[in-house]
């Protein structure tokens, strides 16, 4: 491996100085301004010549609904989340975001990247809820690009002809457990596997 091909340089050069971080957010509805953010998970990615892109760390938190947040019953039934379960060990939004952002900022600095860029399945949903939470909490140093994202639904539609996460995962030959779905950690980690596989396939073709 040459000096130019160190893992740090492979990461910072690949996406124009952006560090891809896979994010999944579970919520109590579809409106980022009014509906509660309940879970957030982020998967940090690494890259080297032997393995290509791969997940390296998952950080996650259950989140206490913000004051006055709407809790749509249909959304709660869909995700199976009880926002006030005594064993959730949930954090306030500001604390949860701080937990997520700290290792992301550290990796951005270590890899020589300029910003993180959110990778998500239907990423417009996740970035909208993330930005709304950042604004509510008055956080000044959001490590993510404010509007650019990588959407694995779009990429999977191009490569596999599938846009639903479960179907795209299966089309990619990755194991999928429907009983674990709609957990932020599980969905983020599976989305990370999918993203890495698609990028590695593309990079192998274009070497």
N, C-alpha and C positions, 0 to 999 in steps of 0.2 A: 504494500500500500504506500503510495507516495504521500508526501506532506500535504498535497492538495486534496487527497482523498481520505483524510481523517473523518471519523464519524461527525465531528463538529462541523466540518466544512460540507460534508454531504448533506447535512440537515439544512444549514443556512443557505446553500446554493440552490437547493431543489425547487423551492417555491418563492423565489425572489425575496429571500430574507424573512419569510413568514414561517413560524413554527406551527404546524398543524396539531391541534388538540381536539380530540373527539369528545363531544359533550352530549349528554342526554338529560332532559329535564322532564319531570312528571309534575302535572299541575291539576288544579281543581276546576278546569274550564279552559276556554280558548281565548279569553281576552287578557292580554298581559297587563293591562292597566288595573283590572278589577279582580281577577281571579288569582287564587293563591298558588304560589310556587311551593311544592311539597317535597320534592327530592331533586338533587342535582348530583351528577357524577361526571368526572372528566378523566380521560385516559391520555396520558402523555406518551408520545411516540419517539422511538429512536431509529437510527438507520446506520447500517454498516455494510461493507461489501459482501460479507458472508450471508447475512440473513435478509438484507434489504430492510424495508420498513417493518417495524414490529412494535407492539405495545411494551412499555417499560414500567409504567406505574399508573395505578388507579387511585384517585382521591374522590371522596364522596361525602355527602351529608344529607340527613333528613332535615327538613326545614319547617319551623313553626309558621303557620299562616300569619301574614302581617295584619296589623290591626285594621279591622273593617273589611278584610278580604272576603270575596264571594267564594262559597264552596258549593259547586254544582253537584248535586247528588248523582246524576248520571255519570259524570266524570269520575267520581269517587268509586262508584260501582265498577266502572270499566277498569280502573287501575288496581282496585282492591286495597287502596290506602285508607287507613283510619287516621286522620290528621292528629287526633288527640289520644291515641293509644299510649298508655303509660310507659310502654317499653320501647317507644320509637327513638328515644334519646335525641330528639330533634334540637336544632340550634336556631337562634334568631337569624333572619336573612343576612344581616350584616356579618355575623360570625361565620355563617355557612359560606358566604362568598369569600371571606378572608381565608378560610381554610382551603378553598379551591384555588384562589388566585396566587397564594404564596409559592407553591411549587412550580406553577406556570411561569411566574416572573423569574424565578431562579433558573429555570431551564432556558428561557428566552435569553437571559444574560450569558449562561454557560455555552450556548450554541452560537452566540454571535448573531442571533436573529434580531429583528427590529420590533416585531409584534407577534403575538399569537393569532392564529386564524381558526375560527370555529369550524369544526367538521361535524356535521349532524345529518341524521336521516330526516329529510324535510327540515333543513337547517333554518329556514326563515322563522319557523315556530320557536326554536330554541333561542336564537339570537334575539328575538323580540322579547321573550320573557326574561332573558338575562339582562338586557339593556334596561327594562322597566325596573327590575330589582336593583340594579346598580344606581339608577336615578333615585329610587325611593330611599336607599341607604346613604346617599350622598358620597359614594365612593369616587375618588378623583383619579385613581390609577387603575382603570380597567385595562388588563393586558391584551384584550382582544381587539382586533380591527373592528371599527364601529359598524361596518355594513357588509364587507366582503366575507363570504363563507365558502366552504366546499360542501356540496349537497350529495350525499351518497345515494339518495333516491334517483337523482338525475344520472349520476355515473353508472349505477346499477342498471338503470333503464337502457343506457347506451350499450353496456357490455353484455348484460344477461337478459335484457328484455323484461326485467322485473323491477317494479318500483316499491312494492310492499316489502318491508324489512324482512319478514320471515321468509318470503318467497325468494328474495334476492340472496339471503344467507344460504338457503338450501341450494339455489342454482349455482352458488360459488363453491359448493361442496363443504360448507362449514356446518358443524353440528348446531342444532337449534332445539331448545326445550320450550315448548309453548307455555308450560307451567311456570317458567321463570320470567316470561316476558312482562313488560310494563313495570319492571324494576329498573330504576335509573342505572344502577351498576351493571346489571345484566345487559340491558340494551346498549349502553355505551361501550361495553367490552366487545359485544358482538359486532357493533357498528365499526369499532376500531379494527377488528379482524377483517371485516369486509373491505374497508378503505385500504388497509395495507395490502391485501391481496390484489386489489384492482391496480393500485399504483405500481406494485412490484411486477405485475403482468405487463403493464405498459412499458415500464423501464426496461424489462427484459427484451421486449420486441424492438425497442428503439436504441439499444446499445450500439 
